[in-house]
Amino acid sequence: MPGICSARCRSSGRPVLVVLCGPSHSGKSTFARRFCKGCRIVSSDGIRKARGATYGCSRQEQMVWEAFESEKRKALREGRSVVLDACHMSRKARRHALQGPNASHRKVCVVFDVPFRVIRKRCARDRRLSVNEAERMWKAFQGCKPTALELRCEGFEEVYLCVG
């Protein structure tokens, strides 16, 4: 799996749109930083941090998602390979991620399914989100986790599963 993003993002063929899917603290950002160096990484947490936004404030969240969408569309219009680093747990969120000027992009989804004990440990270390909120997100993901067939039907050409 380590070569998925780096090899595809630097290839001379079609650019790639990688949508990371999984609950908070499941390893999406670490994966993007380590293995997607040749891609433009658009991160909801990165935007939140850069703009001083906090979770839970609806006005700030709207600003974060508008900036996320703007950065995504700009990179896609430029024909760059793009990694969307956000939860994308619902079908609606993944469908929205695939919208925009990406007709020439190869669409890839990487699903992060890790045990809650791993998320709890990371959450306690990072203190970015309460353990209760992380557990709520993890349980929600377990209840709606997409299958490879569902993701292909949504429009993804490649699907990968990261378990930990």
N, C-alpha and C positions, 0 to 999 in steps of 0.2 A: 504493500500500500504506500510506503513512503514516496515512491516515484510518481504517483498519480498526478499530483498538481505540478510539481516542478518540471517533469518531462513534458506534459501537455501544454503548460503555460509558455514554455520556451520553444515549442515546436513551430515549424514554419507553415504548418497546415492551418486548419480552422482554429480560431480562438475558442476558449472554453469558458463556460459559465458554471461555476461550482457553487451549489447551494448546500450549506452545512445545516444539518437538521438534528436537533436534540435539546434536552433541557439545559438549563444553566449549570455550569461547572462540569460538563460532561467531556470537555477536552477540545471543543471546536476551535477556540482561539489559539491554543497551543499547536494544534494540527496545522492551522493556517500559517502561523509564523514559521514552523519548522519545514513544512513540505510544499508551500505555495509561494516561494520567494520570487518567482518570475511573474506572478499575477498581481493585479491591483486588488488588495484586500479592503473591502468595505465592511467595517465593523460597527454595529450599533453601540457596543460598549465603548469603543474608541471615540465615537462621536459624542457620546454622553460625557466621557471624561474630558475631552477637549473643550466642551461647551459648559462644563460645570453643572450638568443636569443630573438630577437624582431620579431613582425609580419612584414611581407612584404619583408624580406630579403630571397630571394630564396635559397641561400646556407645554411643559418641557418635553414630554414624550412625543407630542405632535411635532415639535421642532426637530427632535432627534430623527423621527421617521421621515420627515420631509428632506432633511439633509442626507439621510441614508439613500433615499430614492434618487435624489439629485446626483449624488456621487456615483451610484450604480449606473444611471442612464448616461452620464458623461463618459464613463469608461467604456460602456457598450458602444456608444456612438463612435468612439475613437477606434473601435475594433480590438480593444485590449481584452486579454483574458482576465476574468473577474472572479473573485471568491466573495460570496455573501456570508459574512460571519454574524449570524443571528440565530435565534432558536428555530424558526420555520417549522413549528410543531404541527400546526393545523394545515389542512388542505388549502384553505383560503390564503394563508401566508405563503405557502409554496407556489400557488398559482400567481399571486401578486409578484413573487420573486422572478417568475419566468416572463412577466410582462415587460415590454420595452423593446428597444432596438437591438434584439439579439438573434435575428433570423439566421445569421451565419454562424452563430456560436454552437458548439457542442454542449449539450446540457447534461450536467453530472450532479447527482445528489449523493452526499456522504452522510449516513445516518450514524449517530453516536448513541449507543445503548449500553450504558454502564450501570453497575449495581449502585443502589443508593448509598451504601457504606463508603464508596469512593467519592461520591458527590459530597456527602457529609464532611468527610475529611478535608476536601478542597475548600468547601464553603467555610469551615472553621478557620482554615489557614488564611484565606483571602479576605474574609469579613466584608465582602462586597454586597452580600445578600444574606438575609437571615436563613438559618437552617430550616425553619418552618416553611418559608417561601420556596426554598429550593426543593423541599420534600413535596410541597403542593405541585410544583412544576413537574417533578419527576413522576409522581403518580398520574398526573394528567397525561404525560407523554406515554406512560405504560398503557393507558386506556385508549390512545389514538395512534399508536405507533404504526407508521405506514409499512406495508409490505413492498417488496421489490416490484411485484406486478402492479400494485396501485401507483407507485412512483412512475413506472413506465407509462401507464395510462394517463398520468398527469402531464407527460411530455418529456420526462428524463430519458436520455439515451443510454446512460450508464448509471448504475446504482452500486454503492459500496457500503458495507456495514463495518463500523468500528466498535468492537466490544472490549470491555476492560474490566 
